[in-house]
Amino acid sequence: MLRLEKRPNPSKFWLYATPIVAVILTMIAGGIMFALLGKNPFAVIQTIFWDPLFGKFAYYLRGQLLVKAGPLVLIAVGLSLGFRAGIWNIGAEGQYIMGAVFGAAVGLAAFPTESRWIFPAMIVAGAFGGWLWAMIPAILKTRLNTNEILVSLMLVYVAQTILAMAATGFLRNPEGMGFPGSRNFSSFPAAANGELFVGTGLHWGVVTAIATVIFAYVLLQRHLMGFQIKLAGQAPRAARFHGVSPNRLVVMCMGISGALAGLAGLFEVTGPAGQITIDFNVGYGFTAIIVAFLGRLNPLGIMLAGLLMALTYIGGEMASTNLGLPAAAIQAFQGMLLFFLLGVDVLTNYRIRFMMMGGR
């Protein structure tokens, strides 16, 4: 008989071993799933994790790792600050969409003007769009004590509706022959977020993600606000005695995470995506939740987790193309990672005891 017993103190071993064990278990369970789908599990795992780094087209695909990891890391770092404080922003996908819409609207309004101030203005608009969308659940939480999980999640579907309206209406390309979608930013240099160095995948979104990781690490380790965030999550009552305002913390954490998600949307729409379309959002806001927990809510860990998740994106696309694997199987594979991460994480605070039947 198995029994979970509360540890007197969290296990440092399992704190760091959990992500590694979760990845291994995901590979094993994913391999079984791939085999049931009639695919060679070893070939699929190799395609997902090995070929993008060391395969035939590795030089090009390594650059794509940064392209995919950038928005994931940017969003996940913002979410991690709130998660540490016990503030659950689950609607980053909506904030990501609104950042793209706001930023794109500013750029397209300036078309065809060529000015070096257009792209900075779009960055500000993108951050504002994400921040504004995050303020809705934040204000409702602080004023009416609503559940930020439900409100932020429901706002994702509202944002998706606005995205569809933008692609088919107020941001649609007037020269697009009636097809949905905005102008392509690659044809508008003043508003484009191209590669800073050809072939590297490095663009301003990746640079911002790296800078955000450094800023968040310093904030959590060296700043009073970082201490208050951690204290609020670990001991809410002690945080109140320390003078931490729960409402102010909600507004701050939701605002930061929303702004960073909005920036991710702006950098994506002006770079890799290139335009506003009905299916612009690809789930980065939801996947970033996995990245945040896989990185143990630590900015440096999130950067590594973001690269790992980006690897599953790129390798998954290769597996779908080369091995005929359904896209849904790749999504299930990514979901397994969060499932095993949460499951194994129980061992951080609990130990497993084997007991005889009838024993205490």
VENVENCOR-V26472 format. One record per residue. N is the residue number from 0. OMEGA is omega in whole degrees, 0 to 359 (NA if undefined). Layout:
BEGIN
n->{N | N}
omega->{OMEGA | OMEGA}
END
This chain:
BEGIN
n->{0 | 1 | 2 | 3 | 4 | 5 | 6 | 7 | 8 | 9 | 10 | 11 | 12 | 13 | 14 | 15 | 16 | 17 | 18 | 19 | 20 | 21 | 22 | 23 | 24 | 25 | 26 | 27 | 28 | 29 | 30 | 31 | 32 | 33 | 34 | 35 | 36 | 37 | 38 | 39 | 40 | 41 | 42 | 43 | 44 | 45 | 46 | 47 | 48 | 49 | 50 | 51 | 52 | 53 | 54 | 55 | 56 | 57 | 58 | 59 | 60 | 61 | 62 | 63 | 64 | 65 | 66 | 67 | 68 | 69 | 70 | 71 | 72 | 73 | 74 | 75 | 76 | 77 | 78 | 79 | 80 | 81 | 82 | 83 | 84 | 85 | 86 | 87 | 88 | 89 | 90 | 91 | 92 | 93 | 94 | 95 | 96 | 97 | 98 | 99 | 100 | 101 | 102 | 103 | 104 | 105 | 106 | 107 | 108 | 109 | 110 | 111 | 112 | 113 | 114 | 115 | 116 | 117 | 118 | 119 | 120 | 121 | 122 | 123 | 124 | 125 | 126 | 127 | 128 | 129 | 130 | 131 | 132 | 133 | 134 | 135 | 136 | 137 | 138 | 139 | 140 | 141 | 142 | 143 | 144 | 145 | 146 | 147 | 148 | 149 | 150 | 151 | 152 | 153 | 154 | 155 | 156 | 157 | 158 | 159 | 160 | 161 | 162 | 163 | 164 | 165 | 166 | 167 | 168 | 169 | 170 | 171 | 172 | 173 | 174 | 175 | 176 | 177 | 178 | 179 | 180 | 181 | 182 | 183 | 184 | 185 | 186 | 187 | 188 | 189 | 190 | 191 | 192 | 193 | 194 | 195 | 196 | 197 | 198 | 199 | 200 | 201 | 202 | 203 | 204 | 205 | 206 | 207 | 208 | 209 | 210 | 211 | 212 | 213 | 214 | 215 | 216 | 217 | 218 | 219 | 220 | 221 | 222 | 223 | 224 | 225 | 226 | 227 | 228 | 229 | 230 | 231 | 232 | 233 | 234 | 235 | 236 | 237 | 238 | 239 | 240 | 241 | 242 | 243 | 244 | 245 | 246 | 247 | 248 | 249 | 250 | 251 | 252 | 253 | 254 | 255 | 256 | 257 | 258 | 259 | 260 | 261 | 262 | 263 | 264 | 265 | 266 | 267 | 268 | 269 | 270 | 271 | 272 | 273 | 274 | 275 | 276 | 277 | 278 | 279 | 280 | 281 | 282 | 283 | 284 | 285 | 286 | 287 | 288 | 289 | 290 | 291 | 292 | 293 | 294 | 295 | 296 | 297 | 298 | 299 | 300 | 301 | 302 | 303 | 304 | 305 | 306 | 307 | 308 | 309 | 310 | 311 | 312 | 313 | 314 | 315 | 316 | 317 | 318 | 319 | 320 | 321 | 322 | 323 | 324 | 325 | 326 | 327 | 328 | 329 | 330 | 331 | 332 | 333 | 334 | 335 | 336 | 337 | 338 | 339 | 340 | 341 | 342 | 343 | 344 | 345 | 346 | 347 | 348 | 349 | 350 | 351 | 352 | 353 | 354 | 355 | 356 | 357 | 358 | 359}
omega->{181 | 180 | 176 | 181 | 182 | 176 | 176 | 177 | 178 | 180 | 178 | 179 | 182 | 177 | 182 | 182 | 184 | 180 | 181 | 179 | 180 | 178 | 180 | 179 | 178 | 178 | 181 | 181 | 178 | 177 | 178 | 179 | 180 | 179 | 178 | 177 | 178 | 179 | 176 | 185 | 181 | 178 | 180 | 180 | 178 | 180 | 183 | 190 | 186 | 186 | 179 | 181 | 187 | 182 | 187 | 183 | 186 | 184 | 179 | 186 | 177 | 176 | 179 | 176 | 179 | 180 | 181 | 185 | 184 | 181 | 179 | 180 | 182 | 180 | 185 | 178 | 178 | 179 | 184 | 179 | 178 | 180 | 178 | 182 | 181 | 179 | 193 | 176 | 181 | 185 | 181 | 178 | 178 | 179 | 175 | 179 | 183 | 175 | 179 | 182 | 180 | 182 | 179 | 181 | 178 | 180 | 182 | 177 | 181 | 181 | 2 | 181 | 176 | 179 | 180 | 181 | 183 | 182 | 174 | 178 | 178 | 178 | 178 | 180 | 179 | 177 | 180 | 180 | 178 | 179 | 181 | 181 | 178 | 180 | 180 | 177 | 180 | 181 | 177 | 178 | 185 | 183 | 186 | 179 | 176 | 180 | 183 | 179 | 182 | 184 | 181 | 179 | 180 | 180 | 175 | 183 | 174 | 179 | 178 | 177 | 178 | 177 | 179 | 178 | 180 | 183 | 183 | 185 | 194 | 175 | 182 | 179 | 181 | 178 | 185 | 177 | 178 | 180 | 179 | 179 | 180 | 170 | 177 | 184 | 177 | 178 | 181 | 188 | 183 | 183 | 184 | 178 | 183 | 179 | 177 | 176 | 187 | 175 | 182 | 185 | 183 | 174 | 186 | 177 | 179 | 178 | 179 | 179 | 179 | 179 | 179 | 177 | 180 | 180 | 182 | 179 | 178 | 179 | 184 | 186 | 190 | 187 | 180 | 180 | 177 | 177 | 180 | 178 | 181 | 180 | 180 | 180 | 185 | 182 | 184 | 181 | 178 | 179 | 179 | 178 | 180 | 178 | 180 | 178 | 180 | 181 | 179 | 180 | 178 | 181 | 182 | 183 | 177 | 180 | 180 | 182 | 178 | 180 | 180 | 176 | 177 | 176 | 178 | 178 | 179 | 181 | 180 | 184 | 180 | 181 | 185 | 181 | 174 | 182 | 174 | 176 | 180 | 182 | 181 | 182 | 183 | 176 | 180 | 182 | 178 | 179 | 180 | 176 | 177 | 181 | 181 | 182 | 177 | 177 | 178 | 180 | 178 | 184 | 180 | 177 | 179 | 178 | 179 | 179 | 178 | 177 | 179 | 180 | 177 | 178 | 179 | 176 | 184 | 178 | 178 | 177 | 177 | 180 | 178 | 183 | 188 | 186 | 179 | 181 | 179 | 179 | 180 | 179 | 178 | 178 | 177 | 179 | 178 | 178 | 177 | 182 | 178 | 180 | 181 | 178 | 180 | 180 | 182 | 181 | 177 | 183 | 176 | 183 | 180 | 173 | 180 | 177 | 174 | 183 | 176 | 178 | 181 | 180 | 179 | NA}
END
